[in-house]
């Protein structure tokens, strides 16, 4: 009974790790999209000033 509980804990820890890695990867992509959007939207104002 203790061995089953141990494997259950290990599986949940692995699932949490995988979810965290997936979230980091997805967050990185979203931040890149946001950065591109911010740069493109402010580019028109920078051209007017110069």
Rosetta constraint file for C-alpha pairs under 8 A:
AtomPair CA 1 CA 5 HARMONIC 6.54 0.50
AtomPair CA 2 CA 6 HARMONIC 6.24 0.50
AtomPair CA 3 CA 7 HARMONIC 6.34 0.50
AtomPair CA 4 CA 8 HARMONIC 6.20 0.50
AtomPair CA 5 CA 9 HARMONIC 6.26 0.50
AtomPair CA 6 CA 10 HARMONIC 6.28 0.50
AtomPair CA 7 CA 11 HARMONIC 6.09 0.50
AtomPair CA 8 CA 12 HARMONIC 6.28 0.50
AtomPair CA 9 CA 13 HARMONIC 6.13 0.50
AtomPair CA 10 CA 14 HARMONIC 6.15 0.50
AtomPair CA 11 CA 15 HARMONIC 6.15 0.50
AtomPair CA 12 CA 16 HARMONIC 6.12 0.50
AtomPair CA 13 CA 17 HARMONIC 6.19 0.50
AtomPair CA 14 CA 18 HARMONIC 6.13 0.50
AtomPair CA 15 CA 19 HARMONIC 6.10 0.50
AtomPair CA 16 CA 20 HARMONIC 6.14 0.50
AtomPair CA 17 CA 21 HARMONIC 6.24 0.50
AtomPair CA 18 CA 22 HARMONIC 6.14 0.50
AtomPair CA 19 CA 23 HARMONIC 6.08 0.50
AtomPair CA 20 CA 24 HARMONIC 6.19 0.50
AtomPair CA 21 CA 25 HARMONIC 6.24 0.50
AtomPair CA 22 CA 26 HARMONIC 6.13 0.50
AtomPair CA 23 CA 27 HARMONIC 5.86 0.50
AtomPair CA 24 CA 28 HARMONIC 6.08 0.50
AtomPair CA 25 CA 29 HARMONIC 6.52 0.50
AtomPair CA 26 CA 30 HARMONIC 6.25 0.50
AtomPair CA 27 CA 31 HARMONIC 6.08 0.50
AtomPair CA 28 CA 32 HARMONIC 6.27 0.50
AtomPair CA 29 CA 33 HARMONIC 6.33 0.50
AtomPair CA 30 CA 34 HARMONIC 6.16 0.50
AtomPair CA 31 CA 35 HARMONIC 6.03 0.50
AtomPair CA 32 CA 36 HARMONIC 6.24 0.50
AtomPair CA 33 CA 37 HARMONIC 6.19 0.50
AtomPair CA 34 CA 38 HARMONIC 6.11 0.50
AtomPair CA 35 CA 39 HARMONIC 6.12 0.50
AtomPair CA 36 CA 40 HARMONIC 6.09 0.50
AtomPair CA 37 CA 41 HARMONIC 6.00 0.50
AtomPair CA 38 CA 42 HARMONIC 6.19 0.50
AtomPair CA 39 CA 43 HARMONIC 6.00 0.50
AtomPair CA 40 CA 44 HARMONIC 7.42 0.50
AtomPair CA 41 CA 45 HARMONIC 7.97 0.50
AtomPair CA 42 CA 46 HARMONIC 6.41 0.50
AtomPair CA 43 CA 47 HARMONIC 6.30 0.50
AtomPair CA 44 CA 48 HARMONIC 6.54 0.50
AtomPair CA 45 CA 49 HARMONIC 6.45 0.50
AtomPair CA 46 CA 50 HARMONIC 6.35 0.50
